[in-house]
Amino acid sequence: MDLTLEIVFVIAGLALLYYGAEWLVAGAAELAVKIGMSPLVVGLTVVAFGTSAPELLVSLQAAFDGAPDISVGNIVGSNICNLALIIGVGVVITPLVVHGQVVKREMPILLLSTALFIAFLSDGQLARWEGFVLFGGIIVYVVNSVMMSKRHMVEGAELEEFEDSVPTEATHATWKLVALVLVGIAAMVLGSKLLVENAQSLALRMGVSEAVIGLTLIAFGTSLPELATAVVSALKKQGDIMVGNAVGSNIFNTLLIMGATASVHPIETQSMNPTNLYVMAGVTLLIFPMMITAKRLSRIEGVVLLVGYAAYCVYAFTA
């Protein structure tokens, strides 16, 4: 296939994933409100799972297509991108104050889930039982989040994070909402297939491993919604939402997506350099003290994160 066509199909795949997720979340969230779920619970469950659907479908598609390095690379690269590039961009736009909720609750969970994921993948494999453990972790995390929110411990922050995605009332006919959900799922299935197949071709054409494509191109593409959220949140000076979105996305990536993928199709990596896992752990550990010191992120720290991400991308393609 022509190089131009491969690039067009990769872009088309990313677009279908993005809009498919938008349609899925819009339809499913309003359906949930229609059956009586509170906006808070809808935000913490339906919206959170829906926005992770593109990464999930890409990882599943890659695993079933015999491209496990794209499956794992997508998640490892996305986690690095979320913490280094996305938070870095947001902080360079506007230095942000990070309140205690993210530091006290979300970051320890992210550190634990990252450590567990790396331990499981240290032998180059994710067995089905390990997938079950990771998936069980996301269930515990979501249930705990809902329970804490109902006690009004984090309700304001959580609702604000999802305010643009959670309808306050159902205004459309049920059949239209179901159709929207189905169209969204179909778009994401097609998008993931286009993205993975053409990413494999690009890797072969460029002479790099599928892991590199997953760690960089696909990871960046599937992280674009988080990048858009970070820019908007930074401009509004909503530091908790920006950081919470990036940290929460990483928790879902590690526990939900890798857990669900390995549960359905055990993974055995082929060309994934363990250094990438150490980089993911390193940037996670680096962000934590940045948040603790004065509970704010400065422009200098943002620049450090951006330079670090650029250096990592260069390393990924040249190592």
Secondary structure, 3 states (H helix, E strand, C coil): CCHHHHHHHHHHHHHHHHHHHHHHHHHHHHHHHHCCCCHHHHHHHHHHHHHCHHHHHHHHHHHHCCCHHHHHHHHHHHHHHHHHHHHHHHHHHCCEECCHHHHHHHHHHHHHHHHHHHHHHCCCEECHHHHHHHHHHHHHHHHHHHHHHHCCCCHHHHHHHHCCCCCCCCCCCHHHHHHHHHHHHHHHHHHHHHHHHHHHHHHHHHCCCHHHHHHHHHHHHHCHHHHHHHHHHHHCCCHHHHHHHHHHHHHHHHHHHHHHHHHHCCEECCCCCHHHHHHHHHHHHHHHHHHHCCCEECHHHHHHHHHHHHHHHHHHHHC
